[in-house]
Amino acid sequence: MKTYIEEIIAQAESCSCGNKHFDIPIEEIIVGAEALPKCISFLKEKSFHKAVIIADELTFTAVGERLKAMMEEAGLEVSVCLIEGDKNGDVVADEASLVQALNETPRDAEVLIAAGSGTLHDITRFCSDKTGKPFISIPTAASVDGFTSMGAPIIVRGTKKTFQTVSPIAVFADLEVLKNAPMKMTAAGFGDMLAKVTSLADWKFSHLIAGEPYCPLVAQMTREALDSCIQHADEIAKGDEKGIEILINGLILSGLAMLLFGQSHPASGGEHHLSHFWEMEFLREGRPQVLHGAKVAVSMPILAELYKRELGRLLCNWEELDDYIHSVEDFSYIERIKEFECEINSILEGIPSSDYLRSLIEKVGGATRPEQLGISNELVVQSLNEAHSLRDRFTMLKFLNVVVRTEHKVIN
């Protein structure tokens, strides 16, 4: 993986997209049985003497406890911060968790270690950025693609905001630990990868119609990670070492793509905005949380079907396009829709059918319908009408809502 990072950096230097490519400060990525011993060696090579492990009770049992013992045996001083759950027992990346992590990080700690999945990484990443102390990633499940990115989605005053912070300086993923994670975590990771179907489509669309920054190299990296997971869905569904290794490598690559681009555009589109909307509503109602990857696995085929149907209809009815011009800005968008008709058709043709996408999710044991996650049709419709406002990105959902003024109703 280190050689691959060097190749990415070399390709970025010759990329002609015109965007800034960010540094990849990750010095080591190890996936395999030797991950934890390699982590100890890395800590010693970096001359770290004092560390804090940020985990929760479950992830500390899964890997934190063993890692702590190995570190102490190697002569390192280790403290532990076990993030407390909310009233439902869910660990949430919000103000309370951030304050706890910051408060329980010793002033003289030299490095932070995230031992867990997505939420614990978001908490650790944010604290790493604010304290100026580097952090190391120890995933406990192949559940999200944010391990290697620098984005930290945090709930602030009830609203989910993504802060661009820092990436880890190293990742050590023990396949045995990942393999022993609950299968629902693996299904969530596969769902997060499959969500790139619509996020990549949204990203290219936003570039063509609204001039948002785009990088073919980063898109290619993300596409490679997505295609690898789709091609090996059967192995991932088995949950064996080979399947888990393919999935975690895909998730890591997707995170590296975001890190290189400096934003989450390649991996997060309208499907993530729906997921964030649902999450915030669950928090407002005090309901137990649903895994991020499980939510985007459900929202993604909803948008795949919506995009293909509504955008496809517009492109087949050119005479209607001018009816949606209500401002100078709308005029610009509609003119670009006409200019890039072939490219937009290509984007839509590249989105698989919602039935096929749901069949892949079902294969790995994931939910495919909102009601399976306790998400009502009313909430889905509300999110389709409002979630585009959560991020300043010109997704196809935003185009349909703001320009076409589509009124979303019952979801089949």
C-alpha positions as CSV (number, residue, x, y, z in Angstrom):
1,M,0.0,0.0,0.0
2,K,2.9,2.4,0.7
3,T,4.1,1.9,-2.9
4,Y,0.5,2.5,-4.1
5,I,0.5,5.8,-2.2
6,E,3.7,6.8,-3.9
7,E,2.2,6.0,-7.3
8,I,-0.9,8.2,-6.4
9,I,1.3,11.1,-5.5
10,A,3.3,10.8,-8.7
11,Q,0.1,10.7,-10.8
12,A,-1.3,13.7,-8.9
13,E,1.8,15.7,-9.8
14,S,1.1,15.2,-13.5
15,C,-2.6,15.6,-13.3
16,S,-4.0,18.4,-15.4
17,C,-7.3,18.9,-13.7
18,G,-6.2,22.3,-12.3
19,N,-7.2,21.6,-8.7
20,K,-5.0,21.5,-5.7
21,H,-4.0,18.0,-4.8
22,F,-3.4,17.6,-1.0
23,D,-0.6,15.8,0.5
24,I,-1.0,12.3,1.8
25,P,0.8,12.3,5.1
26,I,0.0,8.7,5.8
27,E,3.4,7.0,6.4
28,E,2.2,3.4,6.8
29,I,-0.8,1.3,5.9
30,I,-0.8,-2.3,7.0
31,V,-3.7,-4.7,6.4
32,G,-3.1,-8.2,7.7
33,A,-2.3,-10.5,10.7
34,E,0.9,-8.5,11.4
35,A,-0.9,-5.2,11.8
36,L,-0.7,-4.8,15.6
37,P,2.9,-5.8,15.9
38,K,3.7,-3.4,13.1
39,C,1.9,-0.7,15.0
40,I,4.1,-1.2,18.0
41,S,7.2,-1.1,15.7
42,F,5.9,2.1,14.2
43,L,5.4,3.8,17.5
44,K,8.9,2.9,18.5
45,E,10.3,4.2,15.2
46,K,8.5,7.5,15.7
47,S,9.9,7.7,19.3
48,F,6.5,8.0,20.8
49,H,6.5,7.3,24.6
50,K,3.0,8.4,25.7
51,A,-0.2,7.6,23.9
52,V,-3.9,7.7,24.5
53,I,-6.3,5.1,23.1
54,I,-9.7,6.4,22.2
55,A,-12.3,3.6,22.0
56,D,-15.6,2.5,23.5
57,E,-16.3,-0.5,25.6
58,L,-16.9,-2.8,22.7
59,T,-14.0,-1.7,20.6
60,F,-11.7,-1.7,23.6
61,T,-12.6,-5.4,24.1
62,A,-12.2,-6.1,20.4
63,V,-8.7,-4.7,20.0
64,G,-7.9,-1.9,22.5
65,E,-7.2,-4.0,25.5
66,R,-4.7,-6.2,23.5
67,L,-3.1,-3.2,21.9
68,K,-2.7,-1.5,25.3
69,A,-1.0,-4.6,26.7
70,M,1.4,-4.8,23.7
71,M,2.2,-1.1,24.0
72,E,2.9,-1.3,27.8
73,E,5.1,-4.4,27.2
74,A,7.1,-2.3,24.7
75,G,7.6,0.3,27.4
76,L,5.1,2.9,26.3
77,E,2.9,4.8,28.7
78,V,-0.8,4.4,27.7
79,S,-4.0,6.0,28.9
80,V,-7.5,5.1,27.8
81,C,-10.5,7.2,27.0
82,L,-13.7,5.1,26.7
83,I,-16.3,7.3,25.0
84,E,-19.6,7.1,26.8
85,G,-22.8,6.3,24.9
86,D,-25.9,8.5,24.9
87,K,-29.2,7.6,26.6
88,N,-29.7,4.8,24.0
89,G,-26.1,3.5,24.5
90,D,-25.0,4.9,21.1
91,V,-21.6,6.5,20.8
92,V,-22.2,9.7,18.8
93,A,-19.6,12.2,17.5
94,D,-21.1,15.3,19.1
95,E,-20.1,18.0,21.5
96,A,-20.3,15.8,24.6
97,S,-18.0,13.1,23.1
98,L,-15.5,15.7,21.9
99,V,-15.3,17.3,25.3
100,Q,-14.9,13.9,27.0
101,A,-12.1,12.9,24.6
102,L,-10.3,16.3,24.9
103,N,-10.6,16.3,28.6
104,E,-9.3,12.7,29.0
105,T,-6.4,13.2,26.6
106,P,-3.3,13.9,28.8
107,R,-1.5,17.1,28.0
108,D,1.7,15.2,27.6
109,A,0.3,12.5,25.3
110,E,2.3,12.5,22.1
111,V,-0.1,10.5,19.9
112,L,-3.8,9.6,19.8
113,I,-5.0,6.1,18.7
114,A,-8.5,5.6,17.3
115,A,-9.5,2.0,18.1
116,G,-12.9,1.6,16.6
117,S,-15.0,2.3,13.5
118,G,-16.2,5.5,11.9
119,T,-17.6,7.5,14.8
120,L,-14.6,6.9,17.1
121,H,-12.3,7.9,14.2
122,D,-14.3,11.1,13.7
123,I,-13.9,12.0,17.4
124,T,-10.2,11.2,17.4
125,R,-9.6,13.0,14.1
126,F,-11.2,16.2,15.4
127,C,-9.3,16.0,18.7
128,S,-6.0,15.3,16.8
129,D,-6.6,18.4,14.7
130,K,-7.4,20.7,17.7
131,T,-4.6,19.4,19.9
132,G,-1.9,19.2,17.2
133,K,-1.2,15.7,18.2
134,P,-1.0,13.1,15.4
135,F,-3.3,10.1,15.4
136,I,-3.1,6.5,14.3
137,S,-6.0,4.5,12.9
138,I,-6.9,1.0,14.2
139,P,-10.1,-0.1,12.5
140,T,-12.3,-2.6,14.3
141,A,-14.7,-3.2,11.4
142,A,-14.7,-2.7,7.7
143,S,-17.7,-0.4,8.1
144,V,-16.9,3.1,6.6
145,D,-14.5,4.7,4.1
146,G,-13.4,7.5,6.4
147,F,-10.4,5.8,8.0
148,T,-7.9,7.5,5.8
149,S,-9.7,10.8,5.0
150,M,-9.5,14.1,6.8
151,G,-13.2,14.8,7.0
152,A,-14.8,14.5,10.4
153,P,-18.7,14.6,10.4
154,I,-19.7,16.0,13.7
155,I,-23.2,16.7,15.2
156,V,-23.1,20.4,16.4
157,R,-26.3,21.7,18.0
158,G,-28.3,18.9,16.4
159,T,-26.9,19.5,12.8
160,K,-24.4,17.3,11.1
161,K,-21.4,19.3,9.8
162,T,-18.3,17.9,8.2
163,F,-15.0,19.5,9.3
164,Q,-11.9,19.1,7.2
165,T,-9.3,18.2,9.9
166,V,-6.4,15.7,9.6
167,S,-5.8,12.2,8.3
168,P,-4.0,9.6,10.4
169,I,-0.3,9.2,10.1
170,A,-0.7,5.4,9.9
171,V,-3.4,2.7,9.6
172,F,-3.1,-0.8,11.0
173,A,-6.0,-3.1,10.2
174,D,-5.9,-6.5,11.7
175,L,-7.9,-8.8,9.5
176,E,-8.8,-11.2,12.3
177,V,-10.3,-8.3,14.2
178,L,-12.2,-7.1,11.2
179,K,-13.5,-10.6,10.4
180,N,-14.8,-10.9,13.9
181,A,-16.9,-7.7,13.7
182,P,-20.7,-8.2,13.5
183,M,-21.7,-8.9,9.9
184,K,-24.0,-5.8,10.0
185,M,-20.8,-3.7,10.2
186,T,-19.4,-5.4,7.1
187,A,-22.7,-4.9,5.3
188,A,-22.6,-1.2,6.3
189,G,-19.1,-0.9,4.8
190,F,-20.2,-2.5,1.6
191,G,-23.2,-0.1,1.6
192,D,-20.8,2.9,2.0
193,M,-18.8,1.7,-0.9
194,L,-21.8,1.0,-3.1
195,A,-23.0,4.5,-2.4
196,K,-20.2,5.7,-4.7
197,V,-22.6,4.8,-7.6
198,T,-24.6,8.0,-7.0
199,S,-21.9,10.1,-5.3
200,L,-19.7,9.8,-8.4
201,A,-22.7,10.6,-10.7
202,D,-23.6,13.6,-8.6
203,W,-20.0,14.8,-8.6
204,K,-19.6,14.7,-12.4
205,F,-23.0,16.3,-12.8
206,S,-22.1,19.2,-10.4
207,H,-18.9,19.8,-12.3
208,L,-20.7,20.0,-15.7
209,I,-23.7,22.1,-14.6
210,A,-22.4,24.2,-11.7
211,G,-18.7,24.2,-12.4
212,E,-17.7,22.5,-9.1
213,P,-14.1,21.3,-9.0
214,Y,-13.5,17.8,-10.4
215,C,-10.5,15.5,-10.7
216,P,-10.5,12.6,-13.1
217,L,-7.7,10.9,-11.2
218,V,-9.6,11.0,-7.9
219,A,-12.8,9.8,-9.7
220,Q,-10.8,6.9,-11.2
221,M,-9.4,6.0,-7.8
222,T,-12.9,5.9,-6.3
223,R,-14.3,4.0,-9.2
224,E,-11.6,1.4,-8.9
225,A,-12.5,0.9,-5.2
226,L,-16.2,0.7,-6.0
227,D,-15.7,-1.8,-8.9
228,S,-13.5,-4.0,-6.9
229,C,-16.2,-4.4,-4.2
230,I,-18.9,-5.0,-6.7
231,Q,-16.9,-7.6,-8.5
232,H,-16.1,-9.4,-5.2
233,A,-19.5,-9.1,-3.6
234,D,-19.8,-12.8,-3.1
235,E,-16.5,-13.0,-1.2
236,I,-17.5,-10.0,0.9
237,A,-20.9,-11.7,1.7
238,K,-19.1,-14.7,3.0
239,G,-17.3,-12.5,5.6
240,D,-14.1,-14.5,5.3
241,E,-10.6,-13.1,5.3
242,K,-10.3,-12.6,1.5
243,G,-13.6,-10.8,1.3
244,I,-12.9,-8.6,4.3
245,E,-9.5,-7.7,2.9
246,I,-11.0,-6.7,-0.4
247,L,-13.6,-4.5,1.3
248,I,-11.2,-2.8,3.8
249,N,-8.8,-2.1,0.9
250,G,-11.6,-0.5,-1.1
251,L,-12.7,1.6,1.9
252,I,-9.1,2.7,2.5
253,L,-8.7,3.6,-1.2
254,S,-11.9,5.6,-1.2
255,G,-10.6,7.5,1.9
256,L,-7.3,8.2,0.1
257,A,-9.2,9.6,-2.8
258,M,-11.0,12.1,-0.6
259,L,-7.7,12.9,1.2
260,L,-6.0,13.7,-2.1
261,F,-8.9,15.9,-3.3
262,G,-9.3,17.6,0.1
263,Q,-13.1,17.2,0.1
264,S,-15.6,14.3,0.2
265,H,-17.2,15.0,-3.2
266,P,-16.1,11.7,-4.8
267,A,-17.6,9.6,-2.0
268,S,-20.5,11.7,-0.7
269,G,-23.4,12.9,-2.8
270,G,-27.2,13.2,-2.4
271,E,-27.4,9.7,-0.8
272,H,-25.2,10.9,2.1
273,H,-27.4,14.1,2.5
274,L,-30.5,11.9,2.9
275,S,-28.6,9.7,5.4
276,H,-27.5,12.8,7.4
277,F,-31.1,14.1,7.4
278,W,-32.4,10.8,8.8
279,E,-29.7,10.7,11.4
280,M,-30.4,14.2,12.6
281,E,-34.1,13.4,12.9
282,F,-33.4,10.2,14.9
283,L,-31.3,12.3,17.2
284,R,-34.0,14.9,17.6
285,E,-36.5,12.2,18.5
286,G,-34.1,10.5,20.8
287,R,-34.2,7.3,18.8
288,P,-31.3,4.7,18.6
289,Q,-28.9,5.4,15.8
290,V,-28.6,3.3,12.6
291,L,-25.2,2.6,11.1
292,H,-24.1,5.2,8.5
293,G,-23.4,2.6,5.8
294,A,-26.8,0.9,6.4
295,K,-28.5,4.3,5.7
296,V,-26.6,5.1,2.6
297,A,-27.2,1.6,1.3
298,V,-30.9,2.4,1.5
299,S,-30.8,6.0,0.2
300,M,-28.6,5.2,-2.8
301,P,-31.0,3.1,-4.8
302,I,-33.8,5.6,-4.0
303,L,-31.7,8.3,-5.7
304,A,-30.5,6.0,-8.5
305,E,-34.1,5.4,-9.5
306,L,-35.1,9.1,-9.0
307,Y,-32.2,10.4,-11.1
308,K,-32.6,8.0,-14.0
309,R,-36.4,8.6,-14.1
310,E,-36.5,12.4,-13.6
311,L,-33.4,13.5,-15.4
312,G,-34.0,11.0,-18.1
313,R,-37.5,12.4,-18.6
314,L,-36.2,16.0,-18.8
315,L,-33.6,15.1,-21.4
316,C,-36.3,13.4,-23.6
317,N,-38.5,16.5,-23.3
318,W,-36.3,19.5,-24.3
319,E,-39.4,21.7,-24.9
320,E,-40.0,21.6,-21.1
321,L,-36.5,22.8,-20.1
322,D,-37.1,26.5,-20.6
323,D,-40.2,26.3,-18.4
324,Y,-37.9,25.9,-15.4
325,I,-36.1,29.1,-15.9
326,H,-37.0,31.5,-13.0
327,S,-33.7,33.4,-12.7
328,V,-30.5,34.2,-14.4
329,E,-28.9,31.3,-12.5
330,D,-31.6,28.9,-13.6
331,F,-30.9,30.0,-17.2
332,S,-27.3,29.2,-16.8
333,Y,-28.0,25.7,-15.4
334,I,-30.6,24.9,-18.2
335,E,-28.2,26.1,-20.9
336,R,-25.5,23.8,-19.5
337,I,-28.0,20.9,-19.4
338,K,-28.5,21.4,-23.1
339,E,-24.8,21.8,-23.8
340,F,-23.8,18.6,-21.9
341,E,-26.8,16.5,-22.9
342,C,-24.7,13.6,-24.1
343,E,-22.4,13.6,-21.0
344,I,-25.5,13.7,-18.7
345,N,-27.0,10.8,-20.6
346,S,-23.8,8.9,-20.1
347,I,-23.9,9.6,-16.4
348,L,-27.4,8.3,-16.1
349,E,-26.6,5.2,-18.2
350,G,-23.7,4.5,-15.8
351,I,-26.1,4.2,-12.9
352,P,-27.3,0.6,-12.5
353,S,-30.9,-0.1,-11.8
354,S,-32.2,0.2,-8.3
355,D,-33.2,-3.5,-8.3
356,Y,-29.7,-4.5,-9.1
357,L,-28.2,-2.3,-6.5
358,R,-30.6,-3.6,-3.9
359,S,-29.8,-7.2,-4.9
360,L,-26.1,-6.5,-4.1
361,I,-27.0,-5.1,-0.7
362,E,-29.2,-8.1,0.1
363,K,-26.4,-10.4,-0.9
364,V,-24.3,-9.1,2.0
365,G,-27.2,-9.1,4.4
366,G,-28.0,-5.4,4.4
367,A,-31.3,-3.6,4.6
368,T,-32.6,-2.3,1.2
369,R,-35.8,-0.4,2.3
370,P,-36.3,2.6,4.6
371,E,-38.9,0.8,6.7
372,Q,-36.3,-1.9,7.6
373,L,-34.3,0.7,9.4
374,G,-37.4,2.3,11.1
375,I,-37.4,5.2,8.6
376,S,-41.0,6.2,7.7
377,N,-42.1,7.1,4.2
378,E,-42.9,10.6,5.5
379,L,-39.3,11.1,6.6
380,V,-38.0,9.8,3.3
381,V,-40.2,12.3,1.4
382,Q,-39.3,15.1,3.7
383,S,-35.6,14.4,3.2
384,L,-36.0,14.2,-0.6
385,N,-37.5,17.7,-0.4
386,E,-35.1,19.3,2.1
387,A,-31.8,17.3,2.5
388,H,-30.1,19.0,-0.5
389,S,-29.7,22.1,1.7
390,L,-27.4,20.3,4.2
391,R,-24.4,20.7,2.0
392,D,-23.4,23.4,-0.6
393,R,-23.2,20.9,-3.5
394,F,-25.0,21.0,-6.7
395,T,-26.2,17.4,-6.7
396,M,-28.8,16.1,-9.1
397,L,-31.2,16.1,-6.1
398,K,-30.5,19.8,-5.6
399,F,-31.1,20.5,-9.3
400,L,-34.4,18.7,-9.2
401,N,-35.5,20.6,-6.1
402,V,-34.2,24.1,-6.7
403,V,-34.5,24.4,-10.5
404,V,-37.1,21.9,-11.6
405,R,-38.9,22.2,-8.3
406,T,-39.9,18.5,-8.2
407,E,-42.4,17.7,-5.6
408,H,-41.4,14.3,-4.1
409,K,-44.3,12.2,-2.9
410,V,-44.7,8.5,-2.1
411,I,-41.7,6.2,-2.4
412,N,-42.4,2.7,-3.7
